[in-house]
Amino acid sequence: MIHVGLDGQSWDNERGFGRFTRSLVGALAARDAGFRYTLICDRPPERPLPDGIDVVVAGASHSMAESASGDSARRGADLLTLARRAARLRPDLLFFPASYSFFPVLGRIPALVCIHDTIPERFPDLVFPTRRNHLLWRAKGWLARRQARRILTVSESSARDIARMLSVPRDRIDVTTEGAQPVFAPLDDPRRAEDIRRHHGIDPRDRLLVYVGGFNRHKNVVSLIRAMPEILSHAPRTRLVIVGRTTGARFWDNIADLQDAARRDARSSDRIVFAGELSDPDMAGLLAIADALVMPSLWEGFGLPALEAMSCGTPVLASDRGSLPEVVGDAGLFFDPTDPHALAAQAIRLLSEPGLGATLRRNAFARAGQFGWDKAARLTEQSFRRTLGLLA
């Protein structure tokens, strides 16, 4: 059995890299492929663990979860504590599902680090609240790339970016994928659809656009809000529901600016709803009744909400940047994210062109079948073996 030590600091994180870690580790643990796993955590995990996963708790005075909300940074002593605990474990391989929580690797343990995207390098002014945060990120990223035998990422788009922007040889980069949980599925019960509309105050005659995700500046939600008056001029019964945490506790988000922008235009202000965070079943139901998910992001490494929407049979109106064209394919329409008029034009086309929505719905469900967490686990296992020199 190959013993893999897994960085589990993001296990309880509700953001994308937490969901990725939990879903991928669950899929890895479910397979009988000659691996055993130990999760290395800074604090005892609160969310349930898959069967067959061991856990060691290194202890930390300042957890990674605390650093993910605010402008603080991990303490060097905490990183050293984690590094020492991982070294004592003596695994055959150390796997970091997110470079965000990388800690130094002591000794000669082979390391595989997953770099999801190059957004911090591409948009530092939109990602980091202080120059110190940026410099610390660059230092950690340099060390992670230097100590990793191989790099894992989640799309071909990200692999190209990592090779070009971070100077990692392409033959050292492996690509895995992501998947949607089973709860994200088409909704066949009309009464359930009526209940969902009633719960969110959506009139049966309304057309529905949905945004799901964070409110960091590179997510570019402001362009979607600015596009709404133009969309409403052609489709006045359109409603936009924005799903995501609105407490302002995320790392340097701009939720207050977005809410101000939504109130600014009298015509669209009552057509935009901030729904807050939703459970996966509630979010799946909302996506299933939507005409489209809108992803106006300036860049994505994968774009999991797009896959979750497609798994519900829902088309995606997507930015033409980063990984989104690769993931969405023929299941959506694309626009320049820096141009609200381009976004509005594609939304208007989807809402008004006869037959287009139905075609995209069929394409969306078929496209979603090309992804999945078991596929991600298989590709990740191949990367484990390449990192150990067991696979060319």
ABEGO torsion letter per residue (X at the ends): XBBBBBBAAAAABABAAAAAAAAAAAAAAABBAGBBBBBBBABBBABBBBBGBBBBBAEBABBAAAAABEABBBBAAAAAAAAAAAAAAGBABBBBABAAABBBBBEABBBBBBBABAAAAABAAAABABAAAAAAAAAAAAAAAAABABBBBABAAAAAAAAAAAGBBAAABBBBBBBBBAABBBBABAAAAAAAAAAAGBBAABBBBBBBEBABAAAGAAAAAAAAAAAAAABAABBBBBBEBAAGABBGBAAAAAAAAAAABAAAAAABBBAEBBBAAAAAAAAAABABBBBABABBAAGAAAAAAAAAGBBBBBBABEAAAAAAEAABBBBBAABAAAAAAAAAAAAABBGAAAAAAAAAAAAAAABEAAAAAAAAAAAAAAAAGABX
